[in-house]
Amino acid sequence: MKSSHPLMLPALVLGLSLVSTAALAQKKYDTGASDTEILVGNTAPYSGPASAYQIIATSMAAYFDKVNAEGGINGRKIKFISLDDGYSPPKTVEQTRKLVEQEKVLFMSGSIGTGPQLAVQKYMNSNKVPQLFVGSGQSRFSQPKQYPWSMGFNPNYATEGLAIGRYIATTKPDAKIAVIVPSDDAGKDYMRGFKEGVANSKRAQIVAEATYSTTDATIDSQLTAFKAAGADTFFNECTPKFAAQGIAKAYDMGWKPMMILPTVSSSIASVIKPAGVEKAVGVVAPAYLKDPSSKEWENDKAMQAWRVWMAKYNSKVNPNDPLAVQGYVVAELTLEVIKRAGDNLTRANIMKQASSLKDLQLSLLQPGVRINTTPDDYRIIRKFRFQRFDGSSWQLFGSLVGD
């Protein structure tokens, strides 16, 4: 006996469709994510010779405090767990393993330092845990074929070194140059790019070069040798403590070269003031972030919102410190990736979203600096402008340089 109902087939199709839609909408979680919480890990030097950089991490924490106070993201609060590694690679290994294996974070974001982060890169990649927006421009953090789970934040050091070398070759073609870099992979990248940039001038020459270790007490002997070599141009490629020493020592011994700092050591609060503002007049540095101490951004809506946030959530930090701006921007970028991941909070999808950003303009990046990433190119910051310290603040000049 044949039996049928005219509405049975459409109803069956509709039912299958609803089941299919529900399946597609299913939430997906890896360790470190749930309906209520997302765990994000970080290591930073709250102690040791590079402790000035802790401001990046504390500012990230303050940004997430604001996000959580406003209800979180997609109904989930962000638990940001940042541990002190003292800028010591062995300690970074210990703390990173704790974050991944004990705290069970979904991913790491904004962890600081070339040496410390290189020490855990293979561990992060073998365990397929995203190592995002590392506070380093070392080239190994922009090599997705070899390290698909690692992505840096800072401009590639070789690219920045190249731009600085070209700047010197253009503005001072007869320069006699001294350069100091850290005795690590970051220093090698900077030096490689810098020498290529200087080579654009047929007459400029490097007359003295040296390295230093973060465990050194001072860089006084290197600067004494630079002056004796007759250098009239100085690329002071040091972390904040030693960059400040370089400014002060050069001034105190009557050596007055044209001096260039790297982006990572251009903080007025952490470098210029400790050295002495009067000793830093005329110093040049690249910039890709808006400088909160510059009058140029007084009426900028994003900077005004930043100051409100600083007063409410990050009041213990100097409101003119660009390291706080970096922490804010890295946290803003982290939040953007989490937003795009939606309810698919797996480590693979977090990495997919981080590597597919297109023309992203974050609030405190310099105008024209946009973030573009692809699975084949992980570089976050590719352009910057130069700025000169006038005794009270940085003054931008020239156009965007970089890629």
Secondary structure by P-SEA (a helix, b strand, c coil): cbbbbcaaaaaaaaaaaaaaaaaaabbbbcccccccbbbbbbcccccccccccaaaaaaaaaaaaaaaaacccccbbbbbbbbbccccaaaaaaaaaaaacccccccccccccaaaaaaaaaaaaaaccccccccccccccccccccccbbbccccaaaaaaaaaaaaaaaccccbbbbbbcccaaaaaaaaaaaaaaccccccccccccccccccccaaaaaaaaaaaccccccccccaaaaaaaaaaaaaaccccbbbbcccccccccccccccccccccccccccccccccccccccaaaaaaaaaaaccccccccccaaaaaaaaaaaaaaaaaaaacccccaaaaaaaaacccccccccccccbbbbbcccccccccbbbbbbbcccbbbbccccccc
